[in-house]
Amino acid sequence: MNMKTFSFLFVATSVLAACSQPAETQEPVAEVQHRNYMKPQYEETVLGQYLHMKDALVSSHVQSVRDAGKLMYMQLDIRQYEALVKPLTEIIETEDIEIQREAFARLSQAMQVAIENDDPLISKGREALFVQFCPMAFGNQGASWLSAEPNVLNPFYGDEMLTCGVVRDTL
């Protein structure tokens, strides 16, 4: 057998062996399943719906965020609560969780101001609230939100960084 024939047989055998190997199958990437951090029921107050919205953002549940925003919006006088209505409108009108989270940061600031000013509509049914802060939110600019519980569940990251944040104050 000459060298050319031997080389040809070697290459042919290698190709056949490679082709007969079972193809590597890539396992399908499963979608991230976010846990549900929402309570079965929330008070129908402005604050109750704000807390519902916060928990829906933690759960990354876009439609529940919108639904809570709608219930909250319906209770507000548009002229008197413009600082709340503007971010609420953005939350209600989008199905993009990131836009909802950005608007929620502005809504949280307005809610905190209203509660600190003891606004009767916003403070209705209120118990202790915890001002929580995530320093990494929005490109390390940081953002605050209100929570009824002292343990941090981050609405800006959900399951990605669930407990990122600290309690800064109690109202």
DAUR-V405532 format. One record per pair of residues at least 12 apart in sequence whose ideal C-beta (glycine too) atoms are under 8 Angstrom apart, sorted by the first residue. I is the first residue (numbers start at 1). GAP is how many residues later the second one is. Records with the same first field share a line. If there is no record, write none. Layout:
I = GAP  GAP
//
This chain:
32 = 127
34 = 25  26  27  124  125
35 = 24  124
36 = 23  25
37 = 18  21  22  116
38 = 14  17  18  21  23  26
39 = 13  16
42 = 26
43 = 82
44 = 27
45 = 30  79  80
46 = 26  29  30  38  75  76  78
47 = 64  68  75  76  77  78  79
48 = 77
49 = 19  20  22  23  26
50 = 18  22  57  61  96
51 = 95  96  97
52 = 12  16  19
53 = 12  15  16  19  38  51  54
54 = 50  91  92  93  101
55 = 98  100
56 = 12
57 = 40  43  44  47  98  99  101
58 = 95  96  97  100  104
59 = 99
60 = 37  98  99
62 = 33  34  35  38
65 = 26  32  35  39
66 = 25  26  28  29  34
69 = 19  22  23
70 = 22
72 = 12  16
73 = 12  15  16  19
75 = 46
76 = 12  45
81 = 33  40
83 = 27  30  31
84 = 23  26  27  30  38
86 = 20
87 = 16  17  19  20  23
88 = 15  19
90 = 12  13
91 = 12  13  16
101 = 54  55
102 = 36
104 = 41  51  52
105 = 32  33  38  39  40  51
108 = 35  36  37  38
109 = 35
111 = 35
112 = 19  32  34  59
115 = 14  31  56
116 = 55
127 = 21
128 = 20  42  43
129 = 17  18  19  41  42
130 = 16  17  18  19  20  37  39  40  41
131 = 13  14  15  36  37  38  39  40
132 = 12  13  14  15  20  22  33  34  35  36
133 = 32  33  34  35
134 = 20  22  23  27  30  31
135 = 30  31
136 = 21  25  28
137 = 17  19  20
138 = 18
143 = 13
144 = 24
146 = 25
150 = 17
151 = 12
152 = 12  13  14  15
//
